[in-house]
């Protein structure tokens, strides 16, 4: 099994040519409707109205194409670069509670977007047959965000604002407080979407509970 190499900060952002956009749109449609394993590169090329050679000129293989779809979805929602933690100035000067709130809203906005939920369902459905698909999805999204939050929490623990023995465990707890319940509800079709007010309320509750646990 190849090692997952598709963490969000490792995926190249390639200028979006019309053919590349057509390929990504075709792949996204087919992956969501048929699953990863049931879709061939030939089918994607036909849907995009390009040659198979053109598909491979943009993407090394089907896994890389799925990563491209994930990148496009994430970037439409601001991506990692749009996360408040990506700004050194904000991370340094924004009050702790406000930073956790804004970061949580950004992350939850991406996680609960309909197109993200659709891709999550694809991964869950096919990860058993295609382990790299799940590994890459995890490295691309959750693992990258865990690391960003961990680094921020480490700094706040060093400054004395937080009392944390295991920053990675704390990062996963912070994100899990917001993501897990609603992600499962959306993935299972229990609910269709979250409003902006619902996202803010969920994050506010999670941040409050998190600070109660880790404030000295």
Backbone bond lengths (Angstrom), bond angles and torsions (degrees), N, CA, C in turn:
res aa  C-N    CA-C-N  psi(-1)  N-CA   C-N-CA  omega(-1)  CA-C   N-CA-C  phi
1 X - - - 1.476 - - 1.517 109.52 -
2 X 1.294 117.19 131.15 1.457 120.80 178.23 1.516 109.94 -72.47
3 X 1.314 115.63 152.68 1.456 120.36 179.87 1.521 110.18 -78.10
4 X 1.335 118.01 138.30 1.464 119.83 178.09 1.519 110.52 -64.62
5 X 1.320 115.75 130.60 1.468 119.39 -176.28 1.515 110.89 -130.67
6 X 1.328 116.82 24.03 1.452 118.66 -170.99 1.523 112.63 -112.60
7 X 1.334 117.18 36.15 1.455 119.24 174.16 1.510 109.05 -58.97
8 X 1.317 115.91 149.60 1.460 120.76 -171.40 1.516 112.34 -54.26
9 X 1.332 116.94 -39.59 1.457 118.48 -176.85 1.520 112.28 -80.35
10 X 1.344 116.93 0.04 1.456 120.47 179.37 1.524 111.81 -106.12
11 X 1.326 117.95 -7.64 1.457 121.05 -179.05 1.512 109.29 -85.55
12 X 1.317 116.57 119.48 1.468 120.40 -179.09 1.515 110.76 -65.84
13 X 1.307 115.86 137.51 1.456 120.95 174.29 1.526 107.19 -91.73
14 X 1.320 115.82 107.24 1.461 122.15 -175.10 1.517 109.18 -97.39
15 X 1.335 118.11 137.87 1.461 119.79 176.04 1.522 110.81 -51.77
16 X 1.318 116.23 137.35 1.450 121.37 -171.45 1.530 111.51 -88.85
17 X 1.322 116.24 94.64 1.448 120.63 174.41 1.527 108.59 -75.55
18 X 1.341 117.80 158.08 1.471 120.11 178.98 1.523 112.98 -55.48
19 X 1.336 117.25 -39.98 1.467 119.38 -179.63 1.523 111.13 -68.17
20 X 1.324 116.58 -39.03 1.470 119.95 178.76 1.530 109.58 -63.75
21 X 1.314 116.98 -43.41 1.468 120.80 178.60 1.518 110.16 -61.08
22 X 1.341 116.75 -43.12 1.466 120.62 179.41 1.521 111.23 -62.41
23 X 1.319 116.87 -39.41 1.466 121.14 179.01 1.523 110.57 -65.54
24 X 1.327 116.72 -45.00 1.470 120.35 179.94 1.524 111.18 -63.76
25 X 1.318 116.69 -42.10 1.467 119.98 -179.99 1.527 110.67 -65.82
26 X 1.319 116.49 -40.73 1.461 120.22 178.88 1.521 110.90 -66.21
27 X 1.327 116.64 -44.24 1.464 120.55 179.90 1.518 111.11 -63.19
28 X 1.328 116.73 -44.11 1.463 120.52 179.62 1.527 110.71 -58.82
29 X 1.311 116.30 -46.67 1.468 121.32 -179.45 1.529 111.22 -60.61
30 X 1.321 116.73 -46.94 1.459 120.61 -176.88 1.526 111.87 -71.23
31 X 1.327 117.65 -41.31 1.462 120.21 178.51 1.530 110.98 -59.80
32 X 1.323 116.32 -45.05 1.461 120.62 -178.02 1.522 111.38 -67.35
33 X 1.311 116.88 -40.45 1.465 120.30 -176.13 1.523 113.84 -80.72
34 X 1.352 116.89 -29.12 1.461 119.11 -172.89 1.524 114.48 -122.30
35 X 1.317 118.21 -11.57 1.458 120.52 -175.76 1.516 111.03 91.61
36 X 1.317 115.82 159.87 1.463 121.04 -177.15 1.526 111.65 -66.17
37 X 1.325 116.47 -48.33 1.447 120.58 -173.86 1.511 114.70 -67.88
38 X 1.318 117.21 -26.66 1.464 121.12 -176.33 1.515 113.94 -87.15
39 X 1.320 116.72 -3.72 1.473 120.71 -176.50 1.522 109.84 -105.40
40 X 1.311 116.73 128.53 1.462 121.50 177.86 1.526 110.17 -100.18
41 X 1.314 115.45 160.16 1.465 120.25 176.02 1.526 109.55 -63.39
42 X 1.329 116.67 -33.66 1.470 120.23 176.77 1.523 111.04 -60.09
43 X 1.334 115.95 -42.54 1.459 120.34 -179.43 1.524 111.03 -66.41
44 X 1.325 116.27 -38.91 1.465 120.44 178.59 1.524 110.14 -64.94
45 X 1.333 115.96 -43.03 1.464 119.94 178.95 1.527 110.92 -61.51
46 X 1.331 116.02 -42.21 1.465 119.79 -179.77 1.525 110.85 -65.45
47 X 1.331 116.55 -42.78 1.468 120.36 -179.96 1.521 111.04 -64.45
48 X 1.335 116.51 -36.62 1.468 121.35 -178.91 1.525 112.42 -83.57
49 X 1.320 115.66 -7.78 1.466 121.91 -178.58 1.532 111.48 59.67
50 X 1.330 114.13 44.97 1.459 121.14 174.64 1.526 107.29 -133.14
51 X 1.312 116.78 171.72 1.461 120.23 177.85 1.523 110.29 -81.52
52 X 1.312 115.57 159.15 1.461 120.72 176.02 1.529 110.02 -61.15
53 X 1.323 116.00 -36.56 1.461 119.85 177.96 1.528 111.16 -61.67
54 X 1.319 116.83 -36.97 1.463 120.38 178.59 1.520 111.06 -64.93
55 X 1.332 116.34 -40.38 1.465 119.73 177.27 1.527 109.63 -58.72
56 X 1.330 116.35 -47.43 1.465 119.69 -178.12 1.526 112.72 -71.56
57 X 1.305 117.81 -18.68 1.464 119.43 175.47 1.526 111.09 -72.54
58 X 1.335 116.37 -21.54 1.467 121.09 179.16 1.526 112.48 -101.40
59 X 1.335 117.07 -30.79 1.462 121.15 -174.97 1.521 109.95 -136.64
60 X 1.318 115.84 131.45 1.461 121.22 -175.07 1.525 112.38 -63.02
61 X 1.326 116.40 -38.86 1.461 121.46 -178.66 1.521 108.95 -158.27
62 X 1.332 116.09 -176.45 1.457 119.76 -175.86 1.528 111.81 -68.64
63 X 1.328 116.43 -33.22 1.462 119.71 176.84 1.527 111.34 -63.23
64 X 1.330 116.21 -42.57 1.462 120.04 177.70 1.522 110.65 -65.15
65 X 1.307 117.15 -34.06 1.462 120.93 177.07 1.521 110.79 -66.59
66 X 1.331 117.06 -41.32 1.464 119.66 176.72 1.531 110.08 -62.98
67 X 1.334 116.62 -39.21 1.460 120.18 176.23 1.517 110.81 -61.65
68 X 1.334 116.66 -37.66 1.457 120.25 177.05 1.516 111.98 -63.84
69 X 1.322 116.26 -38.63 1.461 120.38 176.58 1.529 109.96 -63.61
70 X 1.337 116.72 -44.53 1.461 120.25 178.58 1.525 111.40 -60.97
71 X 1.332 115.68 -42.40 1.464 120.06 179.39 1.522 111.08 -60.56
72 X 1.331 116.07 -44.62 1.468 120.29 -178.80 1.515 111.13 -62.82
73 X 1.331 116.73 -43.12 1.462 121.08 179.46 1.523 110.33 -62.85
74 X 1.320 115.82 -46.13 1.467 120.39 -177.80 1.523 111.32 -64.53
75 X 1.328 116.74 -41.99 1.464 120.11 -177.93 1.522 111.96 -66.80
76 X 1.326 116.97 -30.98 1.465 119.28 177.00 1.527 111.15 -64.90
77 X 1.320 116.38 -22.23 1.475 121.13 179.35 1.533 111.92 -102.86
78 X 1.315 116.91 13.64 1.468 120.15 177.66 1.504 113.60 103.30
79 X 1.339 117.34 -24.25 1.451 122.11 175.87 1.511 114.21 60.75
80 X 1.319 115.13 -170.33 1.452 120.76 179.35 1.524 111.02 -66.18
81 X 1.318 116.07 -36.25 1.463 119.78 -179.39 1.526 111.31 -63.99
82 X 1.336 117.21 -27.15 1.454 120.58 -179.76 1.513 114.24 -85.65
83 X 1.327 116.75 -5.32 1.467 120.49 178.78 1.525 109.56 -70.68
84 X 1.323 117.98 136.08 1.470 119.87 178.97 1.528 113.19 -53.78
85 X 1.330 117.40 -32.16 1.463 120.24 -179.35 1.524 112.36 -66.71
86 X 1.327 117.17 -18.70 1.461 120.34 -179.87 1.525 112.07 -73.62
87 X 1.331 116.89 -15.21 1.462 121.38 178.62 1.526 109.67 -94.46
88 X 1.317 116.88 115.84 1.464 120.52 -179.44 1.523 111.34 -60.70
89 X 1.319 117.18 -39.10 1.464 120.40 -179.16 1.526 111.13 -65.12
90 X 1.344 116.62 -45.77 1.459 119.36 178.30 1.520 111.13 -63.25
91 X 1.335 116.42 -43.78 1.460 120.26 -178.77 1.526 111.36 -62.90
92 X 1.323 116.15 -30.34 1.464 119.50 -177.89 1.528 112.44 -83.30
93 X 1.343 117.42 -37.76 1.457 119.38 -169.46 1.532 115.05 -110.43
94 X 1.302 118.55 -20.78 1.464 119.47 -179.54 1.523 109.91 -70.94
95 X 1.331 118.48 135.51 1.463 120.81 177.94 1.527 111.49 -54.22
96 X 1.316 116.30 145.25 1.459 123.05 -174.10 1.526 112.70 -52.78
97 X 1.319 117.22 -52.32 1.459 120.33 -177.49 1.516 112.51 -61.70
98 X 1.331 116.05 -38.64 1.462 120.11 -179.79 1.530 110.52 -68.29
99 X 1.331 116.32 -39.95 1.464 119.59 178.69 1.525 111.37 -63.82
100 X 1.331 116.51 -43.79 1.462 120.08 178.76 1.529 110.81 -63.34
101 X 1.330 116.76 -37.25 1.462 120.67 179.12 1.533 110.79 -66.51
102 X 1.316 116.66 -49.48 1.465 120.13 -177.22 1.533 111.15 -66.73
103 X 1.321 116.48 -39.24 1.461 119.57 177.32 1.518 110.68 -64.05
104 X 1.314 116.82 -44.26 1.455 120.63 179.53 1.513 112.51 -61.47
105 X 1.330 116.95 -41.91 1.473 120.21 178.71 1.520 110.87 -64.41
106 X 1.332 116.21 -39.16 1.461 119.65 179.11 1.531 110.62 -64.29
107 X 1.322 116.31 -48.80 1.469 120.84 -178.16 1.520 110.97 -64.33
108 X 1.327 116.79 -46.87 1.458 119.90 -178.04 1.527 110.87 -65.65
109 X 1.334 116.62 -32.34 1.457 119.59 176.74 1.519 112.01 -62.42
110 X 1.337 116.65 -37.85 1.464 120.64 177.63 1.529 110.45 -72.64
111 X 1.325 116.23 -47.10 1.468 121.28 -175.17 1.517 112.15 -61.57
112 X 1.328 116.67 -37.55 1.470 120.45 -174.41 1.525 113.49 -93.12
113 X 1.332 117.97 -0.77 1.467 120.13 177.31 1.527 109.19 -62.49
114 X 1.319 118.41 137.84 1.474 120.78 -177.64 1.515 113.70 -52.22
115 X 1.353 117.73 -41.33 1.456 119.50 -178.48 1.527 112.04 -68.06
116 X 1.348 117.37 -31.73 1.459 120.75 176.15 1.521 110.26 -69.10
117 X 1.314 116.38 -42.69 1.468 120.95 178.35 1.524 110.11 -60.56
118 X 1.329 116.78 -41.37 1.467 120.37 178.44 1.528 111.07 -59.78
119 X 1.334 117.51 -44.55 1.457 120.92 -179.75 1.522 111.01 -68.06
120 X 1.319 117.38 -36.66 1.463 121.37 177.46 1.525 110.02 -60.75
121 X 1.310 116.99 -41.51 1.462 120.94 177.56 1.528 110.96 -62.92
122 X 1.329 116.69 -40.16 1.465 120.08 178.30 1.524 110.23 -60.91
123 X 1.331 116.31 -46.15 1.461 120.82 -178.49 1.525 110.55 -62.73
124 X 1.312 117.07 -47.44 1.462 120.64 -179.70 1.528 110.52 -61.41
125 X 1.311 116.26 -37.59 1.451 120.04 -178.32 1.520 114.04 -70.12
126 X 1.348 117.41 -29.95 1.465 120.04 -173.14 1.519 114.95 -118.09
127 X 1.325 118.71 -2.17 1.463 120.62 -176.96 1.523 112.08 -63.30
128 X 1.315 117.43 -29.57 1.458 120.02 178.73 1.519 112.48 -64.92
129 X 1.329 116.63 -37.81 1.470 121.06 179.61 1.522 112.12 -86.86
130 X 1.323 116.02 -26.80 1.466 120.85 -177.65 1.536 108.42 -128.76
131 X 1.335 116.94 78.78 1.473 120.33 -174.68 1.520 114.35 -54.07
132 X 1.340 117.45 -36.66 1.468 119.43 -179.34 1.521 111.86 -62.06
133 X 1.332 116.06 -29.48 1.461 119.53 179.03 1.527 110.13 -60.55
134 X 1.335 115.93 -47.62 1.463 120.12 178.36 1.513 112.42 -67.47
135 X 1.336 116.86 -41.40 1.465 120.36 179.99 1.520 110.61 -61.62
136 X 1.326 115.77 -44.67 1.458 119.65 -177.96 1.523 112.04 -68.61
137 X 1.338 116.43 -39.82 1.457 120.21 177.71 1.529 109.80 -60.80
138 X 1.328 115.72 -43.90 1.469 119.54 -179.15 1.528 111.06 -65.84
139 X 1.349 116.31 -43.25 1.461 119.71 -179.93 1.521 110.88 -65.10
140 X 1.323 115.99 -39.09 1.462 121.63 -177.53 1.524 111.94 -65.48
141 X 1.338 116.87 -43.66 1.456 120.95 -173.58 1.515 114.79 -104.95
142 X 1.337 117.71 -81.53 1.472 120.40 -174.50 1.521 114.36 -55.90
143 X 1.328 118.11 -47.52 1.465 119.78 -176.01 1.521 111.59 -62.94
144 X 1.327 117.06 -41.92 1.467 119.97 179.10 1.523 111.45 -62.50
145 X 1.343 116.07 -41.83 1.462 119.23 -179.40 1.528 110.66 -70.88
146 X 1.329 117.74 -38.51 1.466 119.90 176.14 1.523 110.66 -56.09
147 X 1.327 116.23 -42.66 1.457 120.10 -177.93 1.524 111.95 -67.61
148 X 1.314 117.28 -40.34 1.474 120.31 178.03 1.522 111.10 -61.83
149 X 1.327 115.71 -45.83 1.467 119.72 -179.51 1.518 110.22 -68.12
150 X 1.331 116.92 -41.29 1.472 120.07 178.21 1.518 111.45 -56.28
151 X 1.332 116.78 -46.94 1.463 120.21 -178.82 1.524 111.04 -61.29
152 X 1.327 116.60 -40.06 1.463 120.78 179.35 1.528 110.34 -65.68
153 X 1.322 116.32 -45.05 1.464 119.99 -178.87 1.524 111.52 -66.05
154 X 1.323 116.84 -34.79 1.467 120.41 176.06 1.521 110.40 -59.61
155 X 1.322 116.65 -44.05 1.465 120.33 179.58 1.521 111.03 -63.49
156 X 1.335 116.48 -41.95 1.461 119.82 -179.35 1.525 111.31 -69.81
157 X 1.309 117.47 -30.96 1.465 120.13 175.42 1.525 110.38 -70.39
158 X 1.333 116.18 -38.89 1.468 120.31 179.13 1.525 111.70 -64.96
159 X 1.352 115.79 -33.89 1.468 119.69 -179.83 1.525 112.35 -82.00
160 X 1.337 116.35 -8.65 1.457 119.87 178.49 1.513 114.98 91.81
161 X 1.325 117.42 -0.26 1.466 119.59 179.41 1.526 112.03 -72.37
162 X 1.321 116.37 -27.09 1.461 121.28 178.35 1.521 109.11 -129.79
163 X 1.321 115.83 153.13 1.464 121.54 175.20 1.534 106.91 -112.73
164 X 1.341 115.60 101.11 1.459 121.07 -173.83 1.529 108.92 -134.77
165 X 1.323 116.08 125.60 1.461 120.99 176.39 1.528 111.88 -87.73
166 X 1.323 116.73 -34.41 1.465 121.81 -176.84 1.532 108.57 -129.26
167 X 1.335 117.59 92.34 1.470 120.72 -175.67 1.533 113.69 -60.11
168 X 1.320 118.71 -36.44 1.463 119.46 179.33 1.523 110.93 -67.02
169 X 1.313 117.00 -42.28 1.464 120.39 176.84 1.523 110.39 -60.99
170 X 1.331 116.21 -41.33 1.467 120.56 179.00 1.522 110.96 -66.14
171 X 1.333 117.20 -39.43 1.471 120.80 179.11 1.525 110.68 -62.59
172 X 1.327 116.27 -44.11 1.459 120.14 179.72 1.530 110.50 -66.23
173 X 1.321 116.66 -35.70 1.469 119.47 178.67 1.525 110.44 -66.61
174 X 1.329 116.31 -45.42 1.474 121.00 179.39 1.527 111.10 -57.52
175 X 1.327 116.81 -50.03 1.459 120.16 -178.80 1.527 111.40 -69.79
176 X 1.317 116.36 -38.53 1.455 119.66 -179.27 1.511 113.31 -64.37
177 X 1.325 117.16 -33.19 1.465 121.17 178.35 1.529 111.33 -58.14
178 X 1.319 116.06 -31.77 1.468 120.77 -176.93 1.518 112.36 -94.10
179 X 1.328 115.92 -40.10 1.452 119.92 -165.43 1.523 114.49 -86.82
180 X 1.321 117.63 -47.89 1.460 119.60 -166.00 1.527 114.46 -57.08
181 X 1.332 119.87 -52.21 1.469 117.96 -176.16 1.522 113.35 -61.35
182 X 1.336 117.38 -46.24 1.462 119.22 -175.91 1.523 111.52 -74.74
183 X 1.334 117.10 -32.66 1.462 119.46 178.94 1.531 110.52 -62.82
184 X 1.307 117.10 -42.24 1.459 120.65 179.94 1.525 110.92 -68.42
185 X 1.323 116.57 -40.02 1.468 119.83 178.04 1.524 110.72 -60.93
186 X 1.335 116.31 -42.68 1.458 120.33 -179.52 1.525 111.19 -70.66
187 X 1.321 116.68 -44.24 1.462 120.36 -178.24 1.522 111.76 -64.15
188 X 1.320 116.77 -33.72 1.460 121.03 -179.04 1.525 112.58 -87.95
189 X 1.316 117.29 -1.36 1.456 121.06 178.55 1.509 114.18 76.91
190 X 1.341 116.70 15.62 1.462 119.95 177.75 1.517 110.60 -66.78
191 X 1.326 115.89 -32.82 1.461 121.31 174.07 1.515 108.79 -141.74
192 X 1.310 116.72 158.91 1.459 121.19 -174.12 1.520 113.43 -90.93
193 X 1.326 117.20 -36.95 1.457 119.40 -174.55 1.518 109.64 -164.43
194 X 1.334 115.82 173.62 1.460 123.20 174.94 1.516 108.70 -121.75
195 X 1.310 116.08 139.87 1.456 120.23 175.23 1.525 109.61 -79.75
196 X 1.326 115.85 165.18 1.450 119.87 177.17 1.522 112.03 -59.78
197 X 1.327 117.19 -37.96 1.462 120.81 178.77 1.522 111.15 -65.80
198 X 1.331 116.56 -38.31 1.459 119.61 178.30 1.519 111.25 -65.48
199 X 1.322 116.53 -41.12 1.460 120.39 177.97 1.521 110.20 -60.57
200 X 1.326 117.43 -47.46 1.469 120.77 -179.59 1.527 111.29 -60.83
201 X 1.327 116.82 -41.89 1.464 120.65 -178.42 1.525 111.30 -65.97
202 X 1.326 116.53 -43.54 1.465 120.59 178.67 1.519 110.76 -61.13
203 X 1.320 116.84 -43.73 1.460 120.67 -179.11 1.523 110.75 -68.02
204 X 1.318 117.60 -42.48 1.462 120.81 178.47 1.521 111.13 -56.79
205 X 1.319 117.11 -44.18 1.461 121.16 179.63 1.528 111.06 -64.72
206 X 1.339 116.15 -42.78 1.460 120.07 -179.63 1.524 111.62 -65.52
207 X 1.328 116.62 -42.80 1.464 120.22 179.62 1.524 110.59 -64.13
208 X 1.317 116.82 -42.18 1.465 120.36 178.47 1.515 111.33 -59.92
209 X 1.326 116.80 -45.57 1.471 120.37 -179.64 1.523 110.40 -67.70
210 X 1.311 116.77 -38.23 1.466 120.76 -179.17 1.531 110.51 -64.14
211 X 1.302 117.33 -45.23 1.461 120.81 -178.75 1.520 111.81 -66.87
212 X 1.320 116.83 -33.03 1.468 120.05 175.40 1.539 110.99 -62.37
213 X 1.327 115.40 -34.74 1.469 120.28 -178.43 1.517 112.25 -76.06
214 X 1.344 116.41 -35.64 1.475 118.65 -167.70 1.519 115.11 -118.30
215 X 1.307 119.27 -1.17 1.466 119.22 176.50 1.521 108.71 -78.62
216 X 1.345 117.72 130.63 1.471 120.80 -179.06 1.519 112.08 -57.06
